Structures are given as structure tokens and as C-alpha cells.
Amino acid sequence: MNLLDSLGSLRSLTAGPWIYPVVATSILLDVFLPVLPSGFLVITAATAAASATAATPDVPSLLPLLLCAATASVLGDFLAYRLALRGSARLDRTIARSRRLSMAQERLGTALTRGGGLLVVLARFAPAGRSVVSLGAGTAKRRVEEFLPWSALAGVTWASYSVGLGWLGGQWLGATWFSAGVSTLALFLAGGLAAYLIRRPAAAPAPAS
């Protein structure tokens, strides 16, 4: 497949206004189903947007794509938070049985109480971190004003990074599947770094003199 064929295939996948509801739905639901390729969809649409010209009005536009991705991210987080906040005995038992989830919930509560909600932003990039944080915040009965502002910041940061990766990749490597793949790899690397930072134990307090 030559460069022009690859470019045409990428455009054909993302052409038309339907790409926005598809991207939004994927992001909205992947808080419950982290296997959904929401990040890849955002990057692919942004990569196609990098090829926009007056002769290609059907490719996605960056600003609507960014607003769509950020809004869907925050709405998905809030939906998961509200469902967990209303109480679910089954969810509580699941978290109680999982040492990892219990520790994540405890650490989240401490971080939010101390104003360290940047954990929410980091978790947005980590694999399944969004799910753990949103459901954990609700189960731990955190107040909405403690969680939602950080969720909004996380959604905007993740959407901006994903759209930016796709657009820059399209500018540098062309609006091709190879470019979308490289940008997606960069998103995965960011997720791996975020997961490492989240798992890293906090520094022990210095002994009193």
C-alpha cells in the first residue's frame, strides 16, 4: 500500500460527522470497559485532521474533536462516580477482596483530602486507572467538589495530549496508519509512565530533629 492509498484509507475511516459521536461513545463507555480503543480513535481522527485542506472538508476538525473527547471523558468519570456513590454492595465486596483496589481507594481518598488530586490526572493515562479512580472516589464517598474538578482537568489533559499526538504525528509523518500507530505508541508510553508514578511508594517523612 503506497502513501496515497494509506492516506485515503485513513480519511475514509474518519470522514463525516459521525466520527464525533463514535469517539464520544467510546470514551464515555471505556470507564466501564477499558478495552475499548478510545485513545486510538481520538489519535486516528486527529491524524486525519492534520491533512485538512480546503479540498478535504470531510476530515475531522481539531477543536470539535478536542471538546468532544474532553467532555465525554468528564461525563464518563462522573457517571461512574455517581453509580458508585449511590452504593453497590457487590462493588464494595469486589474492592474489599482486591488488595490492589483497596490500596488504590485508600490512597485516592488521602490524596484528594490533602489536595493531591493530580493522582486523578495521572490515573487518566494509566491502564484502567480511570476506572479505579472514578469508581473508587464514589465508593469512598468523596465529595463531588473534591473529585469533579480534578476529573475535568484529567479529561482536558488527556484529550489535549491525545489530539496533539495525532496532529503532530500527521504533520511530521503524514496522515497515515503508520503515523497513527506511532502516536498511539506514545500514548501507551505515557500510560506506562503514569502507572509507574502511581505505584511508586511515597517518600517516608524525614525524622524529627
C-alpha positions as CSV (number, residue, x, y, z in Angstrom):
1,M,0.0,0.0,0.0
2,N,1.5,3.3,-1.1
3,L,1.4,6.6,0.8
4,L,-1.6,8.0,-1.1
5,D,-3.6,4.8,-0.6
6,S,-2.9,4.8,3.1
7,L,-3.9,8.4,3.3
8,G,-7.1,7.7,1.6
9,S,-7.9,4.8,3.9
10,L,-7.4,6.9,7.0
11,R,-9.6,9.6,5.6
12,S,-12.3,7.2,4.7
13,L,-12.4,5.8,8.2
14,T,-12.9,9.2,9.8
15,A,-14.8,11.1,7.1
16,G,-18.1,12.6,8.1
17,P,-19.7,14.0,11.3
18,W,-20.4,10.5,12.6
19,I,-16.8,10.3,13.9
20,Y,-17.6,12.6,16.8
21,P,-20.4,10.5,18.4
22,V,-18.4,7.4,17.8
23,V,-15.4,8.9,19.6
24,A,-17.6,10.3,22.4
25,T,-19.4,7.0,22.9
26,S,-16.1,5.0,23.1
27,I,-14.6,7.4,25.6
28,L,-17.9,7.6,27.7
29,L,-18.0,3.8,28.0
30,D,-14.4,2.9,28.4
31,V,-14.5,3.8,32.1
32,F,-16.6,0.6,32.4
33,L,-14.9,-1.3,29.5
34,P,-11.2,-0.2,29.5
35,V,-10.6,-2.4,26.5
36,L,-12.4,0.0,24.2
37,P,-9.9,1.7,21.8
38,S,-10.9,5.3,22.6
39,G,-7.4,6.6,22.6
40,F,-6.7,5.1,19.3
41,L,-9.9,6.6,17.8
42,V,-9.0,10.1,19.1
43,I,-5.5,9.8,17.7
44,T,-6.7,8.4,14.3
45,A,-9.2,11.3,13.9
46,A,-6.6,13.9,14.9
47,T,-4.1,12.3,12.4
48,A,-6.6,12.7,9.7
49,A,-7.3,16.3,10.8
50,A,-3.6,17.0,10.1
51,S,-4.3,16.5,6.4
52,A,-7.2,19.0,6.3
53,T,-7.3,21.3,3.3
54,A,-9.9,23.3,1.5
55,A,-10.4,20.3,-0.8
56,T,-11.0,17.9,2.2
57,P,-13.8,19.4,4.2
58,D,-14.9,16.0,5.4
59,V,-11.9,15.3,7.7
60,P,-12.4,16.0,11.5
61,S,-11.7,19.4,12.9
62,L,-9.3,19.6,15.8
63,L,-11.3,21.9,18.1
64,P,-14.6,20.0,17.9
65,L,-12.6,16.7,18.4
66,L,-10.9,18.1,21.4
67,L,-14.1,19.3,23.0
68,C,-15.9,16.1,22.2
69,A,-13.1,13.9,23.8
70,A,-12.7,16.1,26.9
71,T,-16.5,16.3,27.5
72,A,-17.1,12.6,27.1
73,S,-14.2,11.8,29.4
74,V,-15.6,14.0,32.2
75,L,-19.1,12.7,31.7
76,G,-17.9,9.1,31.8
77,D,-16.0,9.7,35.0
78,F,-18.9,11.4,36.6
79,L,-21.3,8.7,35.6
80,A,-19.1,6.0,37.2
81,Y,-18.6,8.1,40.3
82,R,-22.3,8.6,40.7
83,L,-23.1,5.0,40.3
84,A,-20.5,4.0,42.9
85,L,-21.6,6.8,45.2
86,R,-25.2,5.6,45.3
87,G,-23.9,2.4,46.8
88,S,-23.3,-1.1,45.5
89,A,-22.8,-3.9,47.9
90,R,-21.3,-6.0,45.1
91,L,-18.9,-3.3,44.2
92,D,-17.9,-2.8,47.8
93,R,-17.2,-6.6,48.2
94,T,-15.2,-6.6,45.0
95,I,-13.0,-3.8,46.2
96,A,-12.6,-5.3,49.7
97,R,-11.4,-8.6,48.1
98,S,-8.8,-6.9,46.0
99,R,-5.8,-5.6,47.8
100,R,-4.8,-3.5,44.8
101,L,-8.2,-1.8,44.6
102,S,-8.4,-1.3,48.3
103,M,-5.0,0.3,48.3
104,A,-5.9,2.5,45.3
105,Q,-9.1,3.6,47.0
106,E,-7.3,4.4,50.3
107,R,-4.6,6.3,48.5
108,L,-7.1,8.2,46.4
109,G,-9.0,9.3,49.4
110,T,-5.9,10.5,51.2
111,A,-4.7,12.3,48.0
112,L,-8.0,14.1,47.5
113,T,-8.2,15.1,51.1
114,R,-4.8,16.6,51.0
115,G,-5.4,18.4,47.8
116,G,-3.2,15.9,45.9
117,G,-5.8,15.3,43.2
118,L,-3.1,15.2,40.5
119,L,-3.3,11.5,41.1
120,V,-6.6,11.6,39.2
121,V,-4.8,13.2,36.3
122,L,-2.1,10.6,36.3
123,A,-4.6,7.8,36.6
124,R,-6.4,9.1,33.4
125,F,-3.4,7.9,31.4
126,A,-2.7,4.7,33.3
127,P,-4.3,1.4,32.0
128,A,-7.7,1.1,33.8
129,G,-6.6,3.9,36.1
130,R,-9.6,6.0,35.2
131,S,-12.0,3.2,36.2
132,V,-10.2,2.6,39.6
133,V,-10.2,6.3,40.4
134,S,-13.8,7.1,39.3
135,L,-15.4,4.1,41.0
136,G,-13.1,4.4,44.0
137,A,-14.0,8.0,44.6
138,G,-17.7,7.1,44.6
139,T,-17.3,4.1,46.8
140,A,-15.2,6.1,49.2
141,K,-18.0,8.7,49.3
142,R,-15.7,11.5,48.3
143,R,-17.5,14.8,47.8
144,V,-18.2,15.9,44.3
145,E,-16.2,19.1,44.7
146,E,-13.2,17.0,45.7
147,F,-13.4,14.8,42.6
148,L,-15.0,16.6,39.7
149,P,-12.5,19.5,39.2
150,W,-9.6,17.0,39.1
151,S,-11.6,14.8,36.7
152,A,-12.2,17.8,34.5
153,L,-8.5,18.6,34.5
154,A,-7.7,15.0,33.7
155,G,-10.2,14.8,30.8
156,V,-8.9,18.1,29.3
157,T,-5.2,17.0,29.7
158,W,-5.8,13.5,28.3
159,A,-7.8,14.8,25.4
160,S,-5.3,17.6,24.6
161,Y,-2.4,15.1,24.7
162,S,-4.1,12.6,22.5
163,V,-5.3,15.1,19.9
164,G,-1.9,16.8,20.0
165,L,-0.1,13.5,19.4
166,G,-2.3,12.6,16.5
167,W,-2.0,16.0,14.9
168,L,1.8,16.3,15.3
169,G,2.2,12.8,14.0
170,G,0.2,13.6,11.0
171,Q,2.2,16.8,10.4
172,W,5.6,15.0,10.8
173,L,4.9,11.6,9.3
174,G,1.9,12.2,7.1
175,A,-1.7,11.3,7.7
176,T,-1.1,7.6,7.5
177,W,-1.8,4.5,9.5
178,F,1.9,4.4,10.4
179,S,1.7,7.9,11.9
180,A,-1.4,6.9,13.9
181,G,0.4,3.8,15.2
182,V,3.5,5.8,16.3
183,S,1.3,8.4,18.1
184,T,-0.7,5.6,19.8
185,L,2.6,4.1,21.0
186,A,3.5,7.4,22.5
187,L,0.1,7.4,24.3
188,F,0.8,3.9,25.7
189,L,4.3,5.0,26.9
190,A,2.7,7.9,28.7
191,G,0.3,5.4,30.3
192,G,3.2,3.2,31.4
193,L,5.0,6.2,33.0
194,A,1.8,7.3,34.7
195,A,1.3,3.7,36.1
196,Y,4.8,3.7,37.4
197,L,4.4,7.1,39.1
198,I,1.2,5.9,40.7
199,R,2.7,2.7,42.0
200,R,5.8,4.3,43.3
201,P,5.7,4.4,47.1
202,A,5.6,7.8,48.7
203,A,8.7,9.1,50.3
204,A,9.0,8.5,54.0
205,P,8.7,11.6,56.2
206,A,12.0,12.9,57.5
207,P,12.7,12.1,61.2
208,A,12.1,14.9,63.6
209,S,15.4,16.5,64.8
